[in-house]
């Protein structure tokens, strides 16, 4: 029964996704308003380099979000999967000043 449910669910999702359209454009540092930076946080010096790049983007007036995917994965796997999914949890680093928790 679970296989049938999954097959039907995949078909419904595929049909819904057909109606979604996304506009893609190429930007440079003069025209970009926001950026997402994804980096390998397992590399020892990556965070320092990314943090400097984040500063560069902010100086250009570009809002950004920085994701380090190694530690995030490690941290998230320590949580109960059902709880994590129920609250739609994710990790992020923000380029805007925010409170530290």
TORPA-4810 file (N, C-alpha, C, O; in nm, 3 decimals):
<nodes>
NODE_1_0.082_-0.119_0.000_0.000_0.000_0.000_0.086_0.126_0.000_0.052_0.226_-0.064_X
NODE_2_0.200_0.121_0.073_0.288_0.239_0.080_0.347_0.271_-0.056_0.366_0.388_-0.090_X
NODE_3_0.378_0.167_-0.135_0.433_0.188_-0.268_0.335_0.258_-0.360_0.373_0.346_-0.438_X
NODE_4_0.209_0.220_-0.350_0.104_0.282_-0.431_0.086_0.428_-0.390_0.072_0.517_-0.475_X
NODE_5_0.087_0.453_-0.259_0.072_0.590_-0.207_0.188_0.677_-0.258_0.168_0.791_-0.298_X
NODE_6_0.308_0.622_-0.255_0.425_0.699_-0.301_0.416_0.727_-0.451_0.447_0.838_-0.495_X
NODE_7_0.375_0.629_-0.528_0.361_0.647_-0.673_0.259_0.755_-0.705_0.284_0.842_-0.789_X
NODE_8_0.144_0.750_-0.638_0.040_0.852_-0.661_0.090_0.989_-0.616_0.069_1.088_-0.686_X
NODE_9_0.156_0.994_-0.500_0.209_1.121_-0.449_0.310_1.182_-0.544_0.308_1.302_-0.568_X
NODE_10_0.399_1.099_-0.599_0.499_1.149_-0.696_0.433_1.202_-0.822_0.477_1.303_-0.877_X
NODE_11_0.329_1.136_-0.867_0.258_1.180_-0.987_0.187_1.313_-0.964_0.191_1.402_-1.049_X
NODE_12_0.122_1.326_-0.847_0.054_1.452_-0.812_0.155_1.565_-0.802_0.133_1.674_-0.854_X
NODE_13_0.268_1.539_-0.735_0.372_1.641_-0.721_0.427_1.682_-0.857_0.447_1.801_-0.883_X
NODE_14_0.453_1.586_-0.941_0.504_1.616_-1.076_0.407_1.705_-1.153_0.449_1.799_-1.220_X
NODE_15_0.278_1.677_-1.144_0.178_1.759_-1.213_0.173_1.900_-1.155_0.157_1.997_-1.230_X
NODE_16_0.185_1.913_-1.022_0.184_2.046_-0.961_0.307_2.126_-1.001_0.298_2.247_-1.023_X
NODE_17_0.420_2.060_-1.011_0.545_2.130_-1.045_0.544_2.182_-1.189_0.618_2.276_-1.220_X
NODE_18_0.464_2.123_-1.275_0.456_2.170_-1.413_0.407_2.315_-1.421_0.445_2.389_-1.512_X
NODE_19_0.324_2.355_-1.325_0.267_2.489_-1.329_0.361_2.595_-1.270_0.338_2.715_-1.289_X
NODE_20_0.465_2.554_-1.201_0.560_2.650_-1.143_0.660_2.693_-1.248_0.716_2.611_-1.321_X
NODE_21_0.683_2.822_-1.253_0.784_2.875_-1.344_0.874_2.968_-1.266_0.829_3.040_-1.177_X
NODE_22_1.000_2.966_-1.300_1.099_3.047_-1.231_1.174_3.130_-1.333_1.214_3.081_-1.439_X
NODE_23_1.192_3.255_-1.301_1.267_3.343_-1.391_1.413_3.344_-1.346_1.443_3.374_-1.230_X
NODE_24_1.501_3.312_-1.437_1.644_3.313_-1.404_1.714_3.419_-1.487_1.686_3.438_-1.605_X
NODE_25_1.806_3.489_-1.422_1.884_3.591_-1.489_2.027_3.585_-1.436_2.053_3.533_-1.327_X
NODE_26_2.117_3.638_-1.513_2.256_3.647_-1.471_2.281_3.787_-1.417_2.241_3.886_-1.477_X
NODE_27_2.348_3.793_-1.301_2.381_3.921_-1.241_2.530_3.928_-1.212_2.599_3.826_-1.206_X
NODE_28_2.577_4.049_-1.196_2.713_4.069_-1.149_2.705_4.150_-1.020_2.596_4.175_-0.969_X
NODE_29_2.819_4.191_-0.966_2.817_4.262_-0.839_2.750_4.399_-0.848_2.712_4.455_-0.746_X
NODE_30_2.735_4.454_-0.966_2.669_4.584_-0.981_2.517_4.571_-0.982_2.447_4.664_-0.941_X
NODE_31_2.465_4.458_-1.029_2.320_4.445_-1.045_2.254_4.351_-0.944_2.132_4.351_-0.931_X
NODE_32_2.332_4.272_-0.873_2.276_4.176_-0.779_2.221_4.246_-0.655_2.281_4.341_-0.605_X
NODE_33_2.108_4.200_-0.606_2.050_4.252_-0.483_2.072_4.156_-0.367_2.079_4.198_-0.251_X
NODE_34_2.082_4.028_-0.397_2.102_3.929_-0.292_2.185_3.813_-0.347_2.196_3.795_-0.468_X
NODE_35_2.242_3.736_-0.255_2.325_3.622_-0.294_2.316_3.513_-0.188_2.295_3.541_-0.069_X
NODE_36_2.332_3.391_-0.232_2.343_3.277_-0.142_2.481_3.217_-0.163_2.521_3.190_-0.276_X
NODE_37_2.554_3.196_-0.054_2.688_3.138_-0.062_2.684_3.004_0.010_2.655_2.998_0.129_X
NODE_38_2.713_2.898_-0.062_2.717_2.764_-0.008_2.862_2.718_-0.011_2.926_2.722_-0.116_X
NODE_39_2.913_2.675_0.104_3.054_2.636_0.107_3.076_2.512_0.191_2.993_2.476_0.276_X
NODE_40_3.189_2.447_0.167_3.226_2.326_0.240_3.287_2.367_0.373_3.403_2.406_0.379_X
NODE_41_3.209_2.357_0.478_3.254_2.400_0.610_3.354_2.303_0.672_3.411_2.332_0.777_X
NODE_42_3.375_2.188_0.609_3.473_2.093_0.661_3.616_2.138_0.632_3.709_2.093_0.698_X
NODE_43_3.633_2.226_0.535_3.768_2.276_0.503_3.810_2.377_0.607_3.735_2.467_0.642_X
NODE_44_3.929_2.361_0.656_3.978_2.435_0.772_3.972_2.587_0.754_3.926_2.656_0.844_X
NODE_45_4.017_2.639_0.641_4.025_2.784_0.622_3.904_2.844_0.550_3.900_2.964_0.524_X
NODE_46_3.805_2.761_0.517_3.692_2.808_0.436_3.613_2.918_0.505_3.572_3.015_0.440_X
NODE_47_3.590_2.906_0.635_3.504_3.003_0.702_3.565_3.143_0.698_3.493_3.241_0.675_X
NODE_48_3.695_3.154_0.719_3.759_3.286_0.716_3.745_3.350_0.578_3.712_3.468_0.566_X
NODE_49_3.769_3.273_0.476_3.760_3.324_0.338_3.616_3.365_0.306_3.593_3.471_0.248_X
NODE_50_3.521_3.281_0.343_3.380_3.311_0.317_3.335_3.433_0.395_3.259_3.515_0.345_X
NODE_51_3.382_3.446_0.519_3.345_3.561_0.601_3.396_3.691_0.538_3.326_3.793_0.539_X
NODE_52_3.518_3.688_0.481_3.570_3.806_0.411_3.488_3.835_0.286_3.460_3.951_0.256_X
NODE_53_3.448_3.730_0.213_3.365_3.748_0.094_3.229_3.805_0.132_3.175_3.889_0.060_X
NODE_54_3.173_3.759_0.244_3.048_3.813_0.295_3.060_3.962_0.320_2.969_4.039_0.289_X
NODE_55_3.172_4.004_0.378_3.197_4.147_0.400_3.203_4.223_0.269_3.150_4.334_0.259_X
NODE_56_3.267_4.165_0.170_3.274_4.226_0.037_3.134_4.246_-0.020_3.103_4.353_-0.073_X
NODE_57_3.050_4.143_-0.010_2.912_4.154_-0.061_2.834_4.261_0.013_2.761_4.339_-0.049_X
NODE_58_2.849_4.266_0.144_2.777_4.366_0.222_2.823_4.507_0.186_2.742_4.599_0.179_X
NODE_59_2.954_4.524_0.162_3.006_4.655_0.122_2.947_4.700_-0.012_2.933_4.819_-0.038_X
NODE_60_2.913_4.603_-0.097_2.852_4.633_-0.227_2.701_4.653_-0.216_2.635_4.681_-0.316_X
NODE_61_2.645_4.637_-0.095_2.501_4.653_-0.075_2.421_4.530_-0.113_2.301_4.540_-0.139_X
NODE_62_2.486_4.414_-0.118_2.420_4.290_-0.157_2.387_4.211_-0.030_2.478_4.173_0.045_X
NODE_63_2.259_4.187_-0.005_2.223_4.104_0.110_2.257_3.959_0.077_2.246_3.917_-0.038_X
NODE_64_2.297_3.885_0.178_2.338_3.748_0.149_2.310_3.654_0.266_2.296_3.696_0.381_X
NODE_65_2.305_3.528_0.232_2.294_3.420_0.331_2.408_3.325_0.301_2.433_3.290_0.185_X
NODE_66_2.477_3.282_0.405_2.591_3.192_0.390_2.557_3.059_0.458_2.518_3.056_0.575_X
NODE_67_2.571_2.950_0.383_2.546_2.817_0.437_2.674_2.736_0.438_2.738_2.719_0.334_X
NODE_68_2.712_2.686_0.554_2.822_2.592_0.566_2.763_2.455_0.585_2.704_2.427_0.690_X
NODE_69_2.778_2.368_0.487_2.698_2.247_0.488_2.754_2.130_0.568_2.678_2.037_0.596_X
NODE_70_2.879_2.128_0.606_2.929_2.013_0.682_2.880_2.015_0.826_2.821_1.917_0.873_X
NODE_71_2.904_2.124_0.897_2.864_2.131_1.037_2.712_2.129_1.052_2.660_2.068_1.145_X
NODE_72_2.644_2.194_0.961_2.497_2.193_0.966_2.446_2.050_0.960_2.356_2.013_1.036_X
NODE_73_2.504_1.971_0.871_2.462_1.831_0.859_2.492_1.756_0.989_2.408_1.680_1.037_X
NODE_74_2.610_1.777_1.044_2.648_1.709_1.168_2.553_1.747_1.280_2.506_1.661_1.355_X
NODE_75_2.524_1.875_1.293_2.435_1.923_1.399_2.294_1.867_1.381_2.234_1.819_1.477_X
NODE_76_2.242_1.874_1.261_2.104_1.831_1.237_2.087_1.681_1.262_1.979_1.638_1.304_X
NODE_77_2.191_1.602_1.236_2.178_1.457_1.257_2.173_1.421_1.405_2.140_1.308_1.439_X
NODE_78_2.207_1.514_1.494_2.198_1.486_1.638_2.055_1.505_1.689_2.023_1.461_1.799_X
NODE_79_1.971_1.571_1.612_1.832_1.594_1.652_1.744_1.477_1.610_1.778_1.402_1.518_X
NODE_80_1.632_1.462_1.678_1.535_1.361_1.641_1.478_1.396_1.503_1.425_1.505_1.485_X
NODE_81_1.488_1.305_1.406_1.441_1.336_1.270_1.294_1.378_1.262_1.260_1.469_1.187_X
NODE_82_1.208_1.313_1.338_1.066_1.349_1.333_1.044_1.490_1.384_0.967_1.567_1.326_X
NODE_83_1.112_1.525_1.493_1.100_1.660_1.548_1.155_1.763_1.449_1.091_1.865_1.424_X
NODE_84_1.273_1.735_1.392_1.336_1.826_1.296_1.243_1.852_1.178_1.225_1.967_1.137_X
NODE_85_1.184_1.747_1.124_1.093_1.762_1.011_0.963_1.831_1.051_0.906_1.907_0.972_X
NODE_86_0.915_1.806_1.172_0.788_1.866_1.214_0.796_2.018_1.228_0.697_2.087_1.207_X
NODE_87_0.914_2.070_1.262_0.927_2.215_1.275_0.998_2.278_1.154_1.028_2.398_1.154_X
NODE_88_1.023_2.195_1.051_1.090_2.241_0.929_1.221_2.311_0.962_1.250_2.420_0.911_X
NODE_89_1.300_2.249_1.048_1.425_2.310_1.095_1.532_2.310_0.988_1.540_2.218_0.906_X
NODE_90_1.613_2.414_0.989_1.730_2.424_0.904_1.828_2.517_0.972_1.793_2.587_1.067_X
NODE_91_1.951_2.518_0.925_2.050_2.609_0.982_2.088_2.711_0.877_2.084_2.682_0.757_X
NODE_92_2.125_2.829_0.922_2.168_2.932_0.829_2.260_3.030_0.900_2.256_3.045_1.022_X
NODE_93_2.342_3.095_0.821_2.422_3.206_0.868_2.370_3.328_0.794_2.349_3.322_0.673_X
NODE_94_2.348_3.434_0.863_2.292_3.553_0.801_2.397_3.663_0.793_2.480_3.676_0.882_X
NODE_95_2.393_3.740_0.688_2.486_3.851_0.671_2.433_3.978_0.737_2.498_4.083_0.731_X
NODE_96_2.319_3.970_0.798_2.263_4.085_0.867_2.285_4.066_1.017_2.277_3.954_1.067_X
NODE_97_2.314_4.173_1.090_2.332_4.158_1.234_2.208_4.097_1.298_2.095_4.135_1.266_X
NODE_98_2.230_4.003_1.387_2.121_3.934_1.452_2.168_3.892_1.591_2.288_3.894_1.619_X
NODE_99_2.076_3.855_1.675_2.117_3.811_1.807_2.184_3.675_1.797_2.151_3.595_1.709_X
NODE_100_2.276_3.648_1.886_2.345_3.520_1.889_2.272_3.430_1.986_2.243_3.468_2.099_X
NODE_101_2.242_3.308_1.940_2.171_3.215_2.029_2.261_3.098_2.061_2.221_3.008_2.135_X
</nodes>
